[in-house]
Amino acid sequence: MLDDPASRRGLSSPVPAGAAGACAAPAVADPAGATDVADPAGATDVAAASRAAATRAVTIVGSPELDPETSGASELGVQLAQDAWRASVTVFRNDLKDMIDITSRTANREQAPGFPNFVGFLPDGRPIFRYQNIARVRTVGVESSLRAQLGAGVGAQANYTYLDSTNRSGTTPVPLAYQPSHSGNVTLDWQGTGRLGAYVTVQYFGHQYTFVPASGVNMSEVDGFATVDLGANVRLTPTLLLRGGLLNAADRRLDRTVSDDFNADGRRFFLSLAARF
């Protein structure tokens, strides 16, 4: 339904993260390039797990009334590389028509019927919402990344995204919900003699709106926050890789205080075994 994969550059997933909202995340750092630390313990699955939590507070269904999402995208980028480092910067602008969206929802059973995409209630009382189209959306921003080899087996990577996203369907443009203007991450990784590896990642999500009426009046918002992840891996055999770690090590939590806020999961552990065939 998208005519250009770059059309959502900088935007979060159509199914936002969190129990009632989302955080747009910059690209997950590749902590060790071609080494075994890459995609630390499935760090990209963390956002997916949070998105799955969305169904706990509300239920989301499809809609036969959806129009196909189309877009026009333009970008200009530059990449530089030397033996020990590489860097890139990309400036982009996307104009989307009929953007498919599900940020318009709430777990508040009294407020839910007032939403335009409200469908009804489940027997247990959870509100049901359907996907809807946003007529016109524009995103403008910058994505940058830097990767450097600091020494024998030690590397670092940083990613930063600036995003200006607006709903331009009405007479006055208003911000898109759950799309922070600033987000980024920094990863420091170590790769040992070929069997052991470890990393630490700091992720930052900036100030964002969590509820934006068409009028742009009485918008809800949350402050920026950061999390720290720790992980390690050990190659057991040429085909088996054991990964483990601690996500959100400082237990930085966001708990909903109003219906359109989102929850940020607290400290949690993971352990995985990857096999190569």
Beta strands, then each sheet from edge to edge (+ up, - down):
strand 1: 59-61
strand 2: 70-81
strand 3: 85-101
strand 4: 118-121
strand 5: 127-130
strand 6: 132-151
strand 7: 154-167
strand 8: 174-175
strand 9: 182-191
strand 10: 196-205
strand 11: 208-211
strand 12: 220-222
strand 13: 225-237
strand 14: 240-247
strand 15: 268-275
sheet 1: 1+ 5+ 4-
sheet 2: 2+ 3- 6+ 7- 8+
sheet 3: 2+ 3- 6+ 7- 9+ 10- 13+ 14- 15+
sheet 4: 11+ 12-
end
